[in-house]
Amino acid sequence: MSKLVNRVRELRARDQLSQEELAKRVGASRQTIALIERGDYSPSVLLSLKIAAEFAVQVEDVFSIQDE
């Protein structure tokens, strides 16, 4: 089985953004950002691209698939 691994929390901390601020910038709710960071929610392709663009990185630098 595979799982989606993400670096959202790490990148958000790097840029000193709150979950609320990141959510506003990418058009999502703070709860959605929290769920993504915990690995409880897989974002849509569009939201993934918006998050990557906000951090000025490729989507592959934010999200990856890891085999368990």
Buried (B, 14 or more C-beta within 10 A) or exposed (E): EEEBEBBBBEBBEEEEBEBEBBBBEBEBEBEBBBBBBEEEBEBEEEBBBBBBBBBEEEBEEBBEEEEE
